[in-house]
Structure formats: C-alpha cells, structure tokens
Amino acid sequence: MIQRQDYIMRMIQSFMNALNKLINGKDNKSAEETAEELENIYVTYFDKSRKFLLDTSADEIVRWLQQEHDAVKKAEMLVQLLEQDSLLEQNVSIKRNLLEKVKLLLHYQEKESGTVSLVHRNQLAKIEQQLAKL
C-alpha cells in the first residue's frame, strides 16, 4: 500500500512539474510547440489524446476515470490540466467545453471524497464566472 501511495505522489509531482513547465514556458514558445507539449501531457498522464477528452462527454470521462486506480486523484489532475487548457484555448466553444468538464469533475471529486473543499468551491466559482462571460 505504501508503495502505491509513493507511486501516486511521484506521479502527481511529475504531472505538476510538467504542467508548471507548460504554463511558465508558454510565452517563450510558439502556439504549435505549446499545443504539442499540452498533447504530450494528456498522453503521458492519461493515456488519452486531447481530442479524445474534447470529444468525450463529461459523464463518459467520469465513467472512464472510475475504472482507474485512484480515480479521484486522476480527476484532480485532469481538472488542473483541462483548466489550464481552457486558459490557452482561443475558440469559445472549445473553451466552454473544457470548462464544463472541469465543473463536472470538481463536483465528482467532492462527491467521491465526501468532503467539501474551500479550494474546490473557489475554483468552481471561478469556473462559473468564466462560463458566464463566454
């Protein structure tokens, strides 16, 4: 059990490092390079392409995550990635799609963890504001 927890913590740390690298380096890269880096993060940490996650409904994504070990942690990681992706996205309908998935995944996390997180509530409020502006 401890080995599994160590693996999960290393995976989350590696994911956060990759995401931070994407966020902090986006101004020094072309849009194509940033898109490629984003795609690599999707594939590396979720074994799915960005297109798959865009084309799949939020409910189907939740069902897919529920088949994974540590589904709530994976959902938390996916929330962070989808939210950052939405900030990079210029197309309004794709941005809305990403934000709606973030919203549903935040609700899923709250329900599955059985706890109410002020951080998640604030993140959800921010997502709602962004959606209202679109």
N, CA, C and O atoms as CSV, one atom per row, in Angstrom:
chain,resi,resn,atom,element,x,y,z
A,1,MET,N,N,0.825,-1.199,0.000
A,1,MET,CA,C,0.000,0.000,0.000
A,1,MET,C,C,0.868,1.262,0.000
A,1,MET,O,O,0.566,2.234,-0.693
A,2,ILE,N,N,1.939,1.232,0.780
A,2,ILE,CA,C,2.818,2.395,0.838
A,2,ILE,C,C,3.489,2.610,-0.516
A,2,ILE,O,O,3.670,3.748,-0.949
A,3,GLN,N,N,3.855,1.525,-1.181
A,3,GLN,CA,C,4.470,1.660,-2.498
A,3,GLN,C,C,3.509,2.327,-3.478
A,3,GLN,O,O,3.919,3.170,-4.275
A,4,ARG,N,N,2.246,1.954,-3.422
A,4,ARG,CA,C,1.244,2.551,-4.306
A,4,ARG,C,C,1.113,4.048,-4.010
A,4,ARG,O,O,1.050,4.861,-4.932
A,5,GLN,N,N,1.073,4.405,-2.738
A,5,GLN,CA,C,0.976,5.812,-2.361
A,5,GLN,C,C,2.198,6.594,-2.822
A,5,GLN,O,O,2.081,7.728,-3.286
A,6,ASP,N,N,3.372,5.979,-2.691
A,6,ASP,CA,C,4.592,6.628,-3.167
A,6,ASP,C,C,4.538,6.844,-4.670
A,6,ASP,O,O,4.916,7.905,-5.165
A,7,TYR,N,N,4.066,5.833,-5.396
A,7,TYR,CA,C,3.935,5.939,-6.844
A,7,TYR,C,C,2.989,7.088,-7.212
A,7,TYR,O,O,3.292,7.892,-8.093
A,8,ILE,N,N,1.858,7.154,-6.536
A,8,ILE,CA,C,0.866,8.198,-6.820
A,8,ILE,C,C,1.455,9.575,-6.538
A,8,ILE,O,O,1.281,10.500,-7.330
A,9,MET,N,N,2.143,9.712,-5.425
A,9,MET,CA,C,2.743,11.002,-5.086
A,9,MET,C,C,3.798,11.408,-6.118
A,9,MET,O,O,3.872,12.575,-6.503
A,10,ARG,N,N,4.612,10.451,-6.564
A,10,ARG,CA,C,5.617,10.759,-7.594
A,10,ARG,C,C,4.942,11.143,-8.910
A,10,ARG,O,O,5.394,12.057,-9.600
A,11,MET,N,N,3.861,10.446,-9.255
A,11,MET,CA,C,3.140,10.747,-10.484
A,11,MET,C,C,2.534,12.150,-10.414
A,11,MET,O,O,2.618,12.907,-11.381
A,12,ILE,N,N,1.936,12.497,-9.296
A,12,ILE,CA,C,1.340,13.829,-9.135
A,12,ILE,C,C,2.420,14.896,-9.203
A,12,ILE,O,O,2.232,15.928,-9.846
A,13,GLN,N,N,3.543,14.659,-8.549
A,13,GLN,CA,C,4.644,15.627,-8.574
A,13,GLN,C,C,5.174,15.808,-9.991
A,13,GLN,O,O,5.416,16.933,-10.427
A,14,SER,N,N,5.351,14.717,-10.700
A,14,SER,CA,C,5.824,14.772,-12.087
A,14,SER,C,C,4.817,15.517,-12.967
A,14,SER,O,O,5.198,16.331,-13.808
A,15,PHE,N,N,3.546,15.232,-12.767
A,15,PHE,CA,C,2.484,15.911,-13.516
A,15,PHE,C,C,2.506,17.415,-13.252
A,15,PHE,O,O,2.446,18.214,-14.187
A,16,MET,N,N,2.593,17.797,-11.982
A,16,MET,CA,C,2.605,19.215,-11.634
A,16,MET,C,C,3.835,19.914,-12.208
A,16,MET,O,O,3.753,21.065,-12.638
A,17,ASN,N,N,4.974,19.221,-12.217
A,17,ASN,CA,C,6.175,19.794,-12.829
A,17,ASN,C,C,5.964,20.025,-14.325
A,17,ASN,O,O,6.330,21.077,-14.852
A,18,ALA,N,N,5.379,19.048,-15.004
A,18,ALA,CA,C,5.123,19.182,-16.446
A,18,ALA,C,C,4.134,20.315,-16.716
A,18,ALA,O,O,4.310,21.089,-17.657
A,19,LEU,N,N,3.104,20.407,-15.895
A,19,LEU,CA,C,2.101,21.458,-16.065
A,19,LEU,C,C,2.711,22.844,-15.795
A,19,LEU,O,O,2.453,23.792,-16.536
A,20,ASN,N,N,3.504,22.952,-14.752
A,20,ASN,CA,C,4.176,24.225,-14.456
A,20,ASN,C,C,5.130,24.623,-15.577
A,20,ASN,O,O,5.215,25.796,-15.941
A,21,LYS,N,N,5.838,23.652,-16.116
A,21,LYS,CA,C,6.738,23.924,-17.239
A,21,LYS,C,C,5.950,24.459,-18.427
A,21,LYS,O,O,6.382,25.402,-19.089
A,22,LEU,N,N,4.793,23.857,-18.697
A,22,LEU,CA,C,3.933,24.321,-19.795
A,22,LEU,C,C,3.479,25.754,-19.547
A,22,LEU,O,O,3.588,26.606,-20.429
A,23,ILE,N,N,2.975,26.015,-18.359
A,23,ILE,CA,C,2.433,27.339,-18.014
A,23,ILE,C,C,3.529,28.404,-18.045
A,23,ILE,O,O,3.353,29.468,-18.640
A,24,ASN,N,N,4.648,28.116,-17.407
A,24,ASN,CA,C,5.718,29.109,-17.296
A,24,ASN,C,C,6.492,29.310,-18.592
A,24,ASN,O,O,7.137,30.343,-18.773
A,25,GLY,N,N,6.436,28.339,-19.493
A,25,GLY,CA,C,7.200,28.454,-20.724
A,25,GLY,C,C,6.398,28.848,-21.937
A,25,GLY,O,O,6.953,28.987,-23.028
A,26,LYS,N,N,5.092,29.034,-21.770
A,26,LYS,CA,C,4.237,29.278,-22.942
A,26,LYS,C,C,4.577,30.575,-23.676
A,26,LYS,O,O,4.376,30.666,-24.887
A,27,ASP,N,N,5.078,31.559,-22.973
A,27,ASP,CA,C,5.403,32.832,-23.624
A,27,ASP,C,C,6.658,32.746,-24.489
A,27,ASP,O,O,6.879,33.584,-25.363
A,28,ASN,N,N,7.471,31.730,-24.239
A,28,ASN,CA,C,8.715,31.568,-24.988
A,28,ASN,C,C,8.596,30.545,-26.111
A,28,ASN,O,O,9.589,30.206,-26.753
A,29,LYS,N,N,7.378,30.053,-26.348
A,29,LYS,CA,C,7.168,29.015,-27.353
A,29,LYS,C,C,6.112,29.454,-28.343
A,29,LYS,O,O,5.287,30.324,-28.066
A,30,SER,N,N,6.162,28.834,-29.495
A,30,SER,CA,C,5.116,29.085,-30.484
A,30,SER,C,C,3.845,28.376,-30.035
A,30,SER,O,O,3.883,27.509,-29.161
A,31,ALA,N,N,2.734,28.746,-30.629
A,31,ALA,CA,C,1.459,28.101,-30.311
A,31,ALA,C,C,1.525,26.606,-30.621
A,31,ALA,O,O,0.949,25.789,-29.902
A,32,GLU,N,N,2.229,26.257,-31.691
A,32,GLU,CA,C,2.354,24.848,-32.078
A,32,GLU,C,C,3.162,24.065,-31.042
A,32,GLU,O,O,2.811,22.935,-30.703
A,33,GLU,N,N,4.237,24.662,-30.545
A,33,GLU,CA,C,5.052,23.991,-29.531
A,33,GLU,C,C,4.271,23.813,-28.231
A,33,GLU,O,O,4.358,22.772,-27.579
A,34,THR,N,N,3.513,24.834,-27.867
A,34,THR,CA,C,2.692,24.742,-26.650
A,34,THR,C,C,1.623,23.670,-26.816
A,34,THR,O,O,1.378,22.890,-25.895
A,35,ALA,N,N,0.982,23.624,-27.987
A,35,ALA,CA,C,-0.044,22.604,-28.248
A,35,ALA,C,C,0.559,21.203,-28.200
A,35,ALA,O,O,-0.068,20.273,-27.692
A,36,GLU,N,N,1.762,21.052,-28.720
A,36,GLU,CA,C,2.430,19.745,-28.698
A,36,GLU,C,C,2.768,19.334,-27.270
A,36,GLU,O,O,2.596,18.175,-26.893
A,37,GLU,N,N,3.243,20.277,-26.489
A,37,GLU,CA,C,3.565,19.991,-25.088
A,37,GLU,C,C,2.296,19.620,-24.311
A,37,GLU,O,O,2.308,18.702,-23.490
A,38,LEU,N,N,1.214,20.335,-24.577
A,38,LEU,CA,C,-0.069,20.041,-23.936
A,38,LEU,C,C,-0.532,18.629,-24.297
A,38,LEU,O,O,-0.961,17.866,-23.431
A,39,GLU,N,N,-0.440,18.296,-25.570
A,39,GLU,CA,C,-0.822,16.957,-26.033
A,39,GLU,C,C,0.012,15.889,-25.337
A,39,GLU,O,O,-0.512,14.851,-24.934
A,40,ASN,N,N,1.305,16.142,-25.198
A,40,ASN,CA,C,2.183,15.180,-24.527
A,40,ASN,C,C,1.758,14.943,-23.084
A,40,ASN,O,O,1.841,13.818,-22.591
A,41,ILE,N,N,1.311,15.978,-22.411
A,41,ILE,CA,C,0.851,15.827,-21.024
A,41,ILE,C,C,-0.409,14.960,-20.985
A,41,ILE,O,O,-0.522,14.068,-20.144
A,42,TYR,N,N,-1.346,15.217,-21.884
A,42,TYR,CA,C,-2.557,14.379,-21.938
A,42,TYR,C,C,-2.188,12.907,-22.114
A,42,TYR,O,O,-2.672,12.044,-21.382
A,43,VAL,N,N,-1.337,12.636,-23.080
A,43,VAL,CA,C,-0.994,11.246,-23.404
A,43,VAL,C,C,-0.166,10.604,-22.293
A,43,VAL,O,O,-0.414,9.458,-21.917
A,44,THR,N,N,0.804,11.329,-21.774
A,44,THR,CA,C,1.691,10.776,-20.744
A,44,THR,C,C,0.940,10.420,-19.466
A,44,THR,O,O,1.162,9.351,-18.899
A,45,TYR,N,N,0.056,11.300,-19.007
A,45,TYR,CA,C,-0.560,11.092,-17.692
A,45,TYR,C,C,-1.957,10.477,-17.741
A,45,TYR,O,O,-2.460,9.999,-16.725
A,46,PHE,N,N,-2.583,10.488,-18.916
A,46,PHE,CA,C,-3.944,9.952,-19.001
A,46,PHE,C,C,-4.113,8.904,-20.098
A,46,PHE,O,O,-5.193,8.333,-20.253
A,47,ASP,N,N,-3.060,8.653,-20.849
A,47,ASP,CA,C,-3.111,7.693,-21.960
A,47,ASP,C,C,-4.237,7.991,-22.938
A,47,ASP,O,O,-4.771,7.086,-23.578
A,48,LYS,N,N,-4.590,9.252,-23.046
A,48,LYS,CA,C,-5.648,9.701,-23.967
A,48,LYS,C,C,-5.184,10.985,-24.634
A,48,LYS,O,O,-4.444,11.777,-24.051
A,49,SER,N,N,-5.628,11.171,-25.849
A,49,SER,CA,C,-5.287,12.397,-26.564
A,49,SER,C,C,-6.203,13.533,-26.115
A,49,SER,O,O,-7.259,13.309,-25.524
A,50,ARG,N,N,-5.780,14.723,-26.403
A,50,ARG,CA,C,-6.604,15.902,-26.121
A,50,ARG,C,C,-7.926,15.784,-26.883
A,50,ARG,O,O,-8.990,16.084,-26.343
A,51,LYS,N,N,-7.847,15.345,-28.137
A,51,LYS,CA,C,-9.046,15.195,-28.964
A,51,LYS,C,C,-10.036,14.235,-28.302
A,51,LYS,O,O,-11.238,14.502,-28.273
A,52,PHE,N,N,-9.533,13.122,-27.771
A,52,PHE,CA,C,-10.414,12.171,-27.083
A,52,PHE,C,C,-11.152,12.873,-25.947
A,52,PHE,O,O,-12.365,12.721,-25.802
A,53,LEU,N,N,-10.421,13.638,-25.145
A,53,LEU,CA,C,-11.046,14.294,-23.998
A,53,LEU,C,C,-11.986,15.420,-24.422
A,53,LEU,O,O,-12.967,15.700,-23.733
A,54,LEU,N,N,-11.695,16.065,-25.546
A,54,LEU,CA,C,-12.610,17.088,-26.053
A,54,LEU,C,C,-13.890,16.464,-26.604
A,54,LEU,O,O,-14.984,16.994,-26.408
A,55,ASP,N,N,-13.742,15.339,-27.291
A,55,ASP,CA,C,-14.879,14.703,-27.955
A,55,ASP,C,C,-15.732,13.844,-27.029
A,55,ASP,O,O,-16.865,13.505,-27.371
A,56,THR,N,N,-15.208,13.493,-25.876
A,56,THR,CA,C,-15.914,12.618,-24.940
A,56,THR,C,C,-16.716,13.465,-23.967
A,56,THR,O,O,-16.233,14.484,-23.475
A,57,SER,N,N,-17.943,13.040,-23.692
A,57,SER,CA,C,-18.783,13.797,-22.765
A,57,SER,C,C,-18.197,13.735,-21.357
A,57,SER,O,O,-17.439,12.824,-21.022
A,58,ALA,N,N,-18.558,14.707,-20.555
A,58,ALA,CA,C,-18.067,14.758,-19.172
A,58,ALA,C,C,-18.493,13.511,-18.395
A,58,ALA,O,O,-17.716,12.971,-17.608
A,59,ASP,N,N,-19.729,13.058,-18.617
A,59,ASP,CA,C,-20.193,11.845,-17.928
A,59,ASP,C,C,-19.371,10.625,-18.334
A,59,ASP,O,O,-19.056,9.776,-17.500
A,60,GLU,N,N,-19.028,10.541,-19.614
A,60,GLU,CA,C,-18.201,9.419,-20.078
A,60,GLU,C,C,-16.794,9.503,-19.502
A,60,GLU,O,O,-16.186,8.478,-19.196
A,61,ILE,N,N,-16.282,10.700,-19.353
A,61,ILE,CA,C,-14.962,10.867,-18.741
A,61,ILE,C,C,-14.991,10.378,-17.295
A,61,ILE,O,O,-14.062,9.708,-16.844
A,62,VAL,N,N,-16.044,10.709,-16.578
A,62,VAL,CA,C,-16.171,10.238,-15.194
A,62,VAL,C,C,-16.225,8.713,-15.164
A,62,VAL,O,O,-15.559,8.089,-14.338
A,63,ARG,N,N,-17.009,8.107,-16.056
A,63,ARG,CA,C,-17.077,6.637,-16.090
A,63,ARG,C,C,-15.702,6.034,-16.408
A,63,ARG,O,O,-15.310,5.023,-15.827
A,64,TRP,N,N,-14.984,6.666,-17.331
A,64,TRP,CA,C,-13.644,6.197,-17.671
A,64,TRP,C,C,-12.722,6.317,-16.451
A,64,TRP,O,O,-11.977,5.385,-16.146
A,65,LEU,N,N,-12.768,7.447,-15.761
A,65,LEU,CA,C,-11.923,7.645,-14.583
A,65,LEU,C,C,-12.240,6.635,-13.485
A,65,LEU,O,O,-11.341,6.182,-12.776
A,66,GLN,N,N,-13.502,6.288,-13.346
A,66,GLN,CA,C,-13.896,5.356,-12.286
A,66,GLN,C,C,-13.292,3.969,-12.488
A,66,GLN,O,O,-13.242,3.172,-11.551
A,67,GLN,N,N,-12.844,3.682,-13.681
A,67,GLN,CA,C,-12.186,2.399,-13.953
A,67,GLN,C,C,-10.717,2.428,-13.556
A,67,GLN,O,O,-10.065,1.386,-13.498
A,68,GLU,N,N,-10.203,3.604,-13.286
A,68,GLU,CA,C,-8.793,3.785,-12.939
A,68,GLU,C,C,-8.589,3.599,-11.435
A,68,GLU,O,O,-9.483,3.842,-10.624
A,69,HIS,N,N,-7.377,3.157,-11.100
A,69,HIS,CA,C,-6.990,3.199,-9.685
A,69,HIS,C,C,-6.872,4.667,-9.318
A,69,HIS,O,O,-6.440,5.481,-10.135
A,70,ASP,N,N,-7.242,5.000,-8.132
A,70,ASP,CA,C,-7.096,6.369,-7.647
A,70,ASP,C,C,-7.825,7.370,-8.543
A,70,ASP,O,O,-7.261,8.388,-8.944
A,71,ALA,N,N,-9.071,7.067,-8.845
A,71,ALA,CA,C,-9.879,7.876,-9.765
A,71,ALA,C,C,-9.994,9.331,-9.308
A,71,ALA,O,O,-9.951,10.243,-10.134
A,72,VAL,N,N,-10.137,9.550,-8.017
A,72,VAL,CA,C,-10.303,10.922,-7.519
A,72,VAL,C,C,-9.020,11.726,-7.742
A,72,VAL,O,O,-9.082,12.897,-8.117
A,73,LYS,N,N,-7.878,11.113,-7.518
A,73,LYS,CA,C,-6.599,11.808,-7.752
A,73,LYS,C,C,-6.423,12.097,-9.243
A,73,LYS,O,O,-5.976,13.178,-9.624
A,74,LYS,N,N,-6.777,11.126,-10.077
A,74,LYS,CA,C,-6.690,11.334,-11.531
A,74,LYS,C,C,-7.638,12.448,-11.959
A,74,LYS,O,O,-7.298,13.262,-12.817
A,75,ALA,N,N,-8.822,12.485,-11.364
A,75,ALA,CA,C,-9.783,13.545,-11.679
A,75,ALA,C,C,-9.219,14.895,-11.286
A,75,ALA,O,O,-9.380,15.877,-12.011
A,76,GLU,N,N,-8.561,14.947,-10.146
A,76,GLU,CA,C,-7.961,16.205,-9.682
A,76,GLU,C,C,-6.883,16.681,-10.654
A,76,GLU,O,O,-6.799,17.869,-10.968
A,77,MET,N,N,-6.074,15.758,-11.120
A,77,MET,CA,C,-5.047,16.102,-12.100
A,77,MET,C,C,-5.692,16.577,-13.404
A,77,MET,O,O,-5.261,17.565,-14.000
A,78,LEU,N,N,-6.714,15.870,-13.829
A,78,LEU,CA,C,-7.382,16.229,-15.086
A,78,LEU,C,C,-8.048,17.594,-14.981
A,78,LEU,O,O,-8.059,18.349,-15.953
A,79,VAL,N,N,-8.601,17.920,-13.822
A,79,VAL,CA,C,-9.186,19.246,-13.599
A,79,VAL,C,C,-8.134,20.324,-13.852
A,79,VAL,O,O,-8.392,21.309,-14.544
A,80,GLN,N,N,-6.949,20.124,-13.285
A,80,GLN,CA,C,-5.891,21.121,-13.443
A,80,GLN,C,C,-5.481,21.273,-14.907
A,80,GLN,O,O,-5.276,22.384,-15.394
A,81,LEU,N,N,-5.367,20.143,-15.597
A,81,LEU,CA,C,-4.960,20.181,-16.997
A,81,LEU,C,C,-6.030,20.812,-17.880
A,81,LEU,O,O,-5.722,21.653,-18.724
A,82,LEU,N,N,-7.276,20.413,-17.689
A,82,LEU,CA,C,-8.364,20.975,-18.500
A,82,LEU,C,C,-8.522,22.472,-18.245
A,82,LEU,O,O,-8.791,23.243,-19.166
A,83,GLU,N,N,-8.353,22.869,-17.002
A,83,GLU,CA,C,-8.484,24.297,-16.684
A,83,GLU,C,C,-7.362,25.097,-17.358
A,83,GLU,O,O,-7.613,26.157,-17.931
A,84,GLN,N,N,-6.148,24.599,-17.290
A,84,GLN,CA,C,-5.036,25.296,-17.955
A,84,GLN,C,C,-5.234,25.297,-19.462
A,84,GLN,O,O,-4.952,26.291,-20.131
A,85,ASP,N,N,-5.715,24.194,-19.991
A,85,ASP,CA,C,-6.004,24.100,-21.420
A,85,ASP,C,C,-7.030,25.163,-21.812
A,85,ASP,O,O,-6.897,25.802,-22.856
A,86,SER,N,N,-8.042,25.351,-20.983
A,86,SER,CA,C,-9.083,26.344,-21.290
A,86,SER,C,C,-8.504,27.759,-21.321
A,86,SER,O,O,-8.958,28.603,-22.094
A,87,LEU,N,N,-7.509,28.012,-20.488
A,87,LEU,CA,C,-6.881,29.337,-20.471
A,87,LEU,C,C,-6.067,29.589,-21.744
A,87,LEU,O,O,-5.927,30.732,-22.181
A,88,LEU,N,N,-5.543,28.533,-22.324
A,88,LEU,CA,C,-4.760,28.651,-23.552
A,88,LEU,C,C,-5.639,28.685,-24.803
A,88,LEU,O,O,-5.236,29.199,-25.846
A,89,GLU,N,N,-6.838,28.131,-24.679
A,89,GLU,CA,C,-7.731,27.966,-25.841
A,89,GLU,C,C,-8.363,29.292,-26.254
A,89,GLU,O,O,-8.847,30.049,-25.413
A,90,GLN,N,N,-8.351,29.564,-27.559
A,90,GLN,CA,C,-8.951,30.783,-28.107
A,90,GLN,C,C,-10.382,30.561,-28.596
A,90,GLN,O,O,-11.201,31.480,-28.564
A,91,ASN,N,N,-10.681,29.344,-29.048
A,91,ASN,CA,C,-12.009,29.024,-29.566
A,91,ASN,C,C,-13.009,28.966,-28.411
A,91,ASN,O,O,-12.838,28.186,-27.475
A,92,VAL,N,N,-14.053,29.796,-28.481
A,92,VAL,CA,C,-15.004,29.931,-27.371
A,92,VAL,C,C,-15.756,28.624,-27.100
A,92,VAL,O,O,-15.958,28.264,-25.940
A,93,SER,N,N,-16.170,27.918,-28.142
A,93,SER,CA,C,-16.935,26.682,-27.907
A,93,SER,C,C,-16.046,25.602,-27.284
A,93,SER,O,O,-16.513,24.836,-26.441
A,94,ILE,N,N,-14.791,25.531,-27.679
A,94,ILE,CA,C,-13.873,24.557,-27.064
A,94,ILE,C,C,-13.579,24.964,-25.625
A,94,ILE,O,O,-13.528,24.116,-24.735
A,95,LYS,N,N,-13.384,26.258,-25.399
A,95,LYS,CA,C,-13.153,26.762,-24.038
A,95,LYS,C,C,-14.338,26.403,-23.136
A,95,LYS,O,O,-14.147,25.945,-22.010
A,96,ARG,N,N,-15.557,26.612,-23.631
A,96,ARG,CA,C,-16.760,26.270,-22.860
A,96,ARG,C,C,-16.791,24.769,-22.561
A,96,ARG,O,O,-17.075,24.361,-21.434
A,97,ASN,N,N,-16.501,23.959,-23.566
A,97,ASN,CA,C,-16.470,22.509,-23.409
A,97,ASN,C,C,-15.497,22.115,-22.297
A,97,ASN,O,O,-15.838,21.314,-21.426
A,98,LEU,N,N,-14.301,22.670,-22.325
A,98,LEU,CA,C,-13.291,22.364,-21.310
A,98,LEU,C,C,-13.755,22.782,-19.918
A,98,LEU,O,O,-13.620,22.024,-18.957
A,99,LEU,N,N,-14.299,23.982,-19.817
A,99,LEU,CA,C,-14.745,24.487,-18.510
A,99,LEU,C,C,-15.921,23.689,-17.955
A,99,LEU,O,O,-15.999,23.464,-16.747
A,100,GLU,N,N,-16.827,23.264,-18.815
A,100,GLU,CA,C,-17.953,22.434,-18.355
A,100,GLU,C,C,-17.445,21.102,-17.800
A,100,GLU,O,O,-17.986,20.585,-16.822
A,101,LYS,N,N,-16.419,20.559,-18.419
A,101,LYS,CA,C,-15.840,19.302,-17.932
A,101,LYS,C,C,-15.132,19.522,-16.593
A,101,LYS,O,O,-15.210,18.681,-15.697
A,102,VAL,N,N,-14.455,20.636,-16.468
A,102,VAL,CA,C,-13.814,20.968,-15.189
A,102,VAL,C,C,-14.876,21.034,-14.090
A,102,VAL,O,O,-14.702,20.480,-13.005
A,103,LYS,N,N,-15.960,21.712,-14.389
A,103,LYS,CA,C,-17.044,21.867,-13.412
A,103,LYS,C,C,-17.589,20.507,-12.967
A,103,LYS,O,O,-17.743,20.259,-11.772
A,104,LEU,N,N,-17.874,19.646,-13.911
A,104,LEU,CA,C,-18.419,18.331,-13.567
A,104,LEU,C,C,-17.400,17.504,-12.783
A,104,LEU,O,O,-17.766,16.804,-11.838
A,105,LEU,N,N,-16.138,17.580,-13.165
A,105,LEU,CA,C,-15.111,16.822,-12.450
A,105,LEU,C,C,-14.901,17.348,-11.028
A,105,LEU,O,O,-14.605,16.570,-10.120
A,106,LEU,N,N,-15.048,18.630,-10.832
A,106,LEU,CA,C,-14.965,19.176,-9.473
A,106,LEU,C,C,-16.109,18.644,-8.610
A,106,LEU,O,O,-15.907,18.297,-7.446
A,107,HIS,N,N,-17.299,18.584,-9.180
A,107,HIS,CA,C,-18.441,18.010,-8.450
A,107,HIS,C,C,-18.199,16.530,-8.150
A,107,HIS,O,O,-18.504,16.049,-7.058
A,108,TYR,N,N,-17.652,15.823,-9.124
A,108,TYR,CA,C,-17.342,14.404,-8.937
A,108,TYR,C,C,-16.355,14.218,-7.789
A,108,TYR,O,O,-16.565,13.367,-6.924
A,109,GLN,N,N,-15.293,14.996,-7.774
A,109,GLN,CA,C,-14.290,14.908,-6.707
A,109,GLN,C,C,-14.918,15.120,-5.339
A,109,GLN,O,O,-14.657,14.369,-4.399
A,110,GLU,N,N,-15.748,16.150,-5.238
A,110,GLU,CA,C,-16.386,16.467,-3.967
A,110,GLU,C,C,-17.270,15.313,-3.507
A,110,GLU,O,O,-17.250,14.924,-2.339
A,111,LYS,N,N,-18.038,14.777,-4.437
A,111,LYS,CA,C,-18.951,13.672,-4.099
A,111,LYS,C,C,-18.168,12.430,-3.671
A,111,LYS,O,O,-18.496,11.801,-2.666
A,112,GLU,N,N,-17.143,12.085,-4.431
A,112,GLU,CA,C,-16.385,10.859,-4.154
A,112,GLU,C,C,-15.516,10.967,-2.908
A,112,GLU,O,O,-15.339,9.983,-2.190
A,113,SER,N,N,-14.977,12.138,-2.647
A,113,SER,CA,C,-14.119,12.293,-1.476
A,113,SER,C,C,-14.944,12.427,-0.201
A,113,SER,O,O,-14.450,12.157,0.894
A,114,GLY,N,N,-16.202,12.846,-0.344
A,114,GLY,CA,C,-17.050,13.013,0.829
A,114,GLY,C,C,-16.708,14.240,1.657
A,114,GLY,O,O,-17.177,14.392,2.785
A,115,THR,N,N,-15.896,15.103,1.093
A,115,THR,CA,C,-15.518,16.317,1.808
A,115,THR,C,C,-15.819,17.538,0.950
A,115,THR,O,O,-15.863,17.468,-0.279
A,116,VAL,N,N,-16.022,18.646,1.629
A,116,VAL,CA,C,-16.225,19.914,0.939
A,116,VAL,C,C,-14.925,20.694,1.067
A,116,VAL,O,O,-14.451,20.954,2.173
A,117,SER,N,N,-14.362,21.059,-0.057
A,117,SER,CA,C,-13.099,21.772,-0.072
A,117,SER,C,C,-13.333,23.218,-0.455
A,117,SER,O,O,-13.947,23.514,-1.480
A,118,LEU,N,N,-12.840,24.105,0.371
A,118,LEU,CA,C,-12.947,25.533,0.076
A,118,LEU,C,C,-12.192,25.871,-1.210
A,118,LEU,O,O,-12.626,26.722,-1.987
A,119,VAL,N,N,-11.072,25.206,-1.426
A,119,VAL,CA,C,-10.292,25.416,-2.653
A,119,VAL,C,C,-11.126,25.025,-3.867
A,119,VAL,O,O,-11.186,25.764,-4.849
A,120,HIS,N,N,-11.775,23.854,-3.796
A,120,HIS,CA,C,-12.612,23.411,-4.920
A,120,HIS,C,C,-13.817,24.331,-5.102
A,120,HIS,O,O,-14.208,24.628,-6.231
A,121,ARG,N,N,-14.397,24.775,-4.009
A,121,ARG,CA,C,-15.540,25.700,-4.102
A,121,ARG,C,C,-15.131,27.004,-4.777
A,121,ARG,O,O,-15.863,27.527,-5.617
A,122,ASN,N,N,-13.962,27.530,-4.410
A,122,ASN,CA,C,-13.468,28.754,-5.041
A,122,ASN,C,C,-13.154,28.530,-6.515
A,122,ASN,O,O,-13.436,29.379,-7.361
A,123,GLN,N,N,-12.567,27.378,-6.807
A,123,GLN,CA,C,-12.259,27.037,-8.195
A,123,GLN,C,C,-13.552,26.918,-9.005
A,123,GLN,O,O,-13.624,27.383,-10.143
A,124,LEU,N,N,-14.547,26.308,-8.423
A,124,LEU,CA,C,-15.846,26.160,-9.082
A,124,LEU,C,C,-16.490,27.524,-9.333
A,124,LEU,O,O,-17.054,27.756,-10.402
A,125,ALA,N,N,-16.409,28.412,-8.369
A,125,ALA,CA,C,-16.965,29.762,-8.532
A,125,ALA,C,C,-16.249,30.498,-9.665
A,125,ALA,O,O,-16.879,31.204,-10.453
A,126,LYS,N,N,-14.941,30.328,-9.737
A,126,LYS,CA,C,-14.157,30.947,-10.800
A,126,LYS,C,C,-14.560,30.397,-12.167
A,126,LYS,O,O,-14.675,31.148,-13.135
A,127,ILE,N,N,-14.773,29.090,-12.239
A,127,ILE,CA,C,-15.203,28.449,-13.494
A,127,ILE,C,C,-16.579,28.982,-13.901
A,127,ILE,O,O,-16.814,29.282,-15.071
A,128,GLU,N,N,-17.471,29.096,-12.937
A,128,GLU,CA,C,-18.818,29.622,-13.224
A,128,GLU,C,C,-18.733,31.046,-13.780
A,128,GLU,O,O,-19.458,31.392,-14.713
A,129,GLN,N,N,-17.860,31.860,-13.219
A,129,GLN,CA,C,-17.675,33.241,-13.706
A,129,GLN,C,C,-17.140,33.230,-15.129
A,129,GLN,O,O,-17.602,33.995,-15.975
A,130,GLN,N,N,-16.175,32.373,-15.392
A,130,GLN,CA,C,-15.618,32.289,-16.745
A,130,GLN,C,C,-16.683,31.843,-17.743
A,130,GLN,O,O,-16.770,32.382,-18.846
A,131,LEU,N,N,-17.478,30.876,-17.361
A,131,LEU,CA,C,-18.548,30.391,-18.246
A,131,LEU,C,C,-19.580,31.486,-18.505
A,131,LEU,O,O,-20.086,31.607,-19.621
A,132,ALA,N,N,-19.891,32.271,-17.499
A,132,ALA,CA,C,-20.883,33.333,-17.657
A,132,ALA,C,C,-20.389,34.406,-18.637
A,132,ALA,O,O,-21.196,35.058,-19.301
A,133,LYS,N,N,-19.085,34.587,-18.726
A,133,LYS,CA,C,-18.508,35.598,-19.629
A,133,LYS,C,C,-18.451,35.135,-21.084
A,133,LYS,O,O,-18.293,35.950,-21.993
A,134,LEU,N,N,-18.583,33.812,-21.302
A,134,LEU,CA,C,-18.470,33.288,-22.674
A,134,LEU,C,C,-19.753,33.454,-23.460
A,134,LEU,O,O,-19.817,33.064,-24.626
